[in-house]
Amino acid sequence: MKELEERIIAQARVYPDHIIRMDSFLDHQLDIGLLDRIGAEFFRIFSGRGINKIVTVEASGIAYACMTARYFDVPVVFAKKAKGDSIEGGLYQAETYSYSYNGGPTLLIAKERLTARDTVLVIDDLLAKGDTLHSLLEILSYAGAKVAGVGVVVEKGFQEGGRLLRQEGVDLHSLAIIDQAEERNIRFRHTSEGQ
Amino acid sequence: MKELEERIIAQARVYPDHIIRMDSFLDHQLDIGLLDRIGAEFFRIFSGRGINKIVTVEASGIAYACMTARYFDVPVVFAKKAKGDSIEGGLYQAETYSYSYNGGPTLLIAKERLTARDTVLVIDDLLAKGDTLHSLLEILSYAGAKVAGVGVVVEKGFQEGGRLLRQEGVDLHSLAIIDQAEERNIRFRHTSEGQ
């Protein structure tokens, strides 16, 4: 997505260890017009697949999921992250799907929110190692929900998450794939795959 | 907001200790059409005040802030919650406003996201004791930002947060104020104040 890449070039800040901060427009502070056009782009890519639900993870995926959901006119379900050892006050323990991939945060979705009748589009803002998405996809498989695709706003192409997910047959589309990130040099991947 | 109250009556579930779950349409699963109309309602209430930024707290305020921001066509800034003892990797320690009200979670906003030139509308989904909103308002005062108003989707009128904030002169509007919540009986407040 050209506008997204241009904004990243103009406003992203790269720190040591390939940390890319996009706090002035994509995270912490959100440019709502850009987010709306991102939602429209996900709709363009994934429409016509019978999607009846957008699924994401709190917190930074929520904005993108909502903007996308407006175009699809379907609900958004967001997985919550377990805080500490207790799962959401115990009240839902028997009624919740939960999974933690690779020692990452445990994700929780109440069972009544997802069933085998659902065809979902997964949306998230950032893909790096892919732990979060792997956890989410595991939960979706417990529920029996069909995954029509996965939309990511920014993929760090120099980390393994994207490669692993595509290898596993996930239909992953990232609106910008950063293959190289240095302080004065951000290089995007442009291929037919995932674009 | 009549539609909101009708949905709460129809779909909210009340548990012991006045816990009100709205997981099928306002939290965890979001009815995007309803959220859009909530955003429109906040715009109707607060437009014409020179608002240039919508401010909220992760995670559940984000969806409402985004839908509202679409109507105002202004950015959204969301405060983050400190995870454990370290503040966001230390990188921002000197550059962050932080505050914890009443022993609640420490909220963080990067200093460059808010200045004395900003006129903000604060949006949040739920108001009970008011700890989160008090923390947020404290941070906004550090930044010197003007607070044009506070919009809340659901206020638990039987808890003190709303009363305290109004007493402090905050221009607080809640789209639904629940004064009584029992298993088969939810009663809303209908006054000119805050509606």
HADDOCK unambig.tbl for C-alpha pairs under 7 A between the chains (distance, minus, plus):
assign (segid A and resid 28 and name CA) (segid B and resid 77 and name CA) 5.51 0.50 0.50
assign (segid A and resid 28 and name CA) (segid B and resid 78 and name CA) 5.45 0.50 0.50
assign (segid A and resid 29 and name CA) (segid B and resid 75 and name CA) 6.57 0.50 0.50
assign (segid A and resid 29 and name CA) (segid B and resid 76 and name CA) 5.48 0.50 0.50
assign (segid A and resid 29 and name CA) (segid B and resid 77 and name CA) 4.27 0.50 0.50
assign (segid A and resid 29 and name CA) (segid B and resid 78 and name CA) 6.62 0.50 0.50
assign (segid A and resid 30 and name CA) (segid B and resid 75 and name CA) 5.45 0.50 0.50
assign (segid A and resid 30 and name CA) (segid B and resid 76 and name CA) 5.02 0.50 0.50
assign (segid A and resid 30 and name CA) (segid B and resid 77 and name CA) 6.34 0.50 0.50
assign (segid A and resid 31 and name CA) (segid B and resid 75 and name CA) 5.00 0.50 0.50
assign (segid A and resid 31 and name CA) (segid B and resid 76 and name CA) 6.91 0.50 0.50
assign (segid A and resid 32 and name CA) (segid B and resid 66 and name CA) 6.90 0.50 0.50
assign (segid A and resid 32 and name CA) (segid B and resid 69 and name CA) 6.70 0.50 0.50
assign (segid A and resid 32 and name CA) (segid B and resid 70 and name CA) 6.28 0.50 0.50
assign (segid A and resid 32 and name CA) (segid B and resid 73 and name CA) 6.91 0.50 0.50
assign (segid A and resid 32 and name CA) (segid B and resid 74 and name CA) 6.75 0.50 0.50
assign (segid A and resid 32 and name CA) (segid B and resid 75 and name CA) 5.68 0.50 0.50
assign (segid A and resid 58 and name CA) (segid B and resid 59 and name CA) 6.05 0.50 0.50
assign (segid A and resid 59 and name CA) (segid B and resid 58 and name CA) 6.05 0.50 0.50
assign (segid A and resid 59 and name CA) (segid B and resid 59 and name CA) 4.76 0.50 0.50
assign (segid A and resid 62 and name CA) (segid B and resid 62 and name CA) 6.91 0.50 0.50
assign (segid A and resid 62 and name CA) (segid B and resid 63 and name CA) 6.40 0.50 0.50
assign (segid A and resid 63 and name CA) (segid B and resid 62 and name CA) 6.39 0.50 0.50
assign (segid A and resid 63 and name CA) (segid B and resid 63 and name CA) 5.82 0.50 0.50
assign (segid A and resid 63 and name CA) (segid B and resid 66 and name CA) 6.51 0.50 0.50
assign (segid A and resid 66 and name CA) (segid B and resid 32 and name CA) 6.89 0.50 0.50
assign (segid A and resid 66 and name CA) (segid B and resid 63 and name CA) 6.51 0.50 0.50
assign (segid A and resid 69 and name CA) (segid B and resid 32 and name CA) 6.68 0.50 0.50
assign (segid A and resid 70 and name CA) (segid B and resid 32 and name CA) 6.27 0.50 0.50
assign (segid A and resid 73 and name CA) (segid B and resid 32 and name CA) 6.91 0.50 0.50
assign (segid A and resid 74 and name CA) (segid B and resid 32 and name CA) 6.73 0.50 0.50
assign (segid A and resid 75 and name CA) (segid B and resid 29 and name CA) 6.56 0.50 0.50
assign (segid A and resid 75 and name CA) (segid B and resid 30 and name CA) 5.44 0.50 0.50
assign (segid A and resid 75 and name CA) (segid B and resid 31 and name CA) 5.01 0.50 0.50
assign (segid A and resid 75 and name CA) (segid B and resid 32 and name CA) 5.68 0.50 0.50
assign (segid A and resid 76 and name CA) (segid B and resid 29 and name CA) 5.48 0.50 0.50
assign (segid A and resid 76 and name CA) (segid B and resid 30 and name CA) 5.01 0.50 0.50
assign (segid A and resid 76 and name CA) (segid B and resid 31 and name CA) 6.92 0.50 0.50
assign (segid A and resid 77 and name CA) (segid B and resid 28 and name CA) 5.51 0.50 0.50
assign (segid A and resid 77 and name CA) (segid B and resid 29 and name CA) 4.27 0.50 0.50
assign (segid A and resid 77 and name CA) (segid B and resid 30 and name CA) 6.34 0.50 0.50
assign (segid A and resid 78 and name CA) (segid B and resid 28 and name CA) 5.45 0.50 0.50
assign (segid A and resid 78 and name CA) (segid B and resid 29 and name CA) 6.61 0.50 0.50
